[in-house]
Amino acid sequence: MRETDIAERLAVSRTPVREALKRLESEGMVRFAPPRGFVVEQLSERQVMELYAMRKVLVGAAARFAAEQASPIEVLSMNQVVAQLERTKVPEEVAALNRRLHEIIVAAAHNEYLSKAASVLGDALALLGTTTYSQPGRIKSGLAENKQIVACIARHDADGAEKAAQAHVAAATELRLQMLFGPESGQSGS
C-alpha cells in the first residue's frame, strides 16, 4: 500500500492517510517495506495464540462486568442479536452479528479501558481473514455458546458469564489455529 495511492483512491489529502498508516504501524497491523510502501502484517502462530489469549481475558472480563452492570435494555439488545443469530446461516453475516453482540456486551460492561482494549484487539483480529464461522458446525456451536453467555448476563451470574465467554473464545481459538496452521495446531487443549 502506498500513501499516495490510498489518498487518491479515497479522494483525500495524504495527511490523514499518513496518520492512519502511522497508527496501524504502531499497532503492528502494517509495516513499512521500501520500496513497496506499507504491507499488511501476517501473524505467526505464536502471535495468534497471544492475540486469542488476550481476547479470552478481555471477553471474559467484559461478560463478567456486563453480568454485574447490564441494564434491562442492554440485555434486551443482546437477546435481539441472539435471535438474529438463530436465523442467520451465512458465515460472514454470523461473524458480523457475533461482533455486534460482543460490542454490546463490552458496552454493557461500562468500562472505558476495557472498551479501548477490545477495540485494539478487534482491529488485530481483522488481520486473520476468513471467519471461524466458515468451519463446519461452528455456526451452531457458536450460537449455543453465545446463548449461554447472554443467559448468564441476564441472570447476573458473573462467574458463569465469564466462564461461558472464555469457553466461547477457547473454541474459536482452536478453530482459528487449525484454519491458519493446520489440523495439528488447535489440539493443545486451550
Protein Blocks (a to p, Z undefined) as FASTA:
>chain_A
ZZklmmmmnopafklmmmmmmmmmmnopaccddfkbpadddddfklmmmmmmmmmmmmmm
mmmmmmmmpcfklmmmmmmmmmmmmmpcbfklmmmmmmmmmmmmmmmnopaklmmmmmmm
mmmmmmnopafklpghklmmmmmmmmmmmmmmmnopaklmmmmmmmmmmmmmmmmmmmmn
ojklmmnoZZ
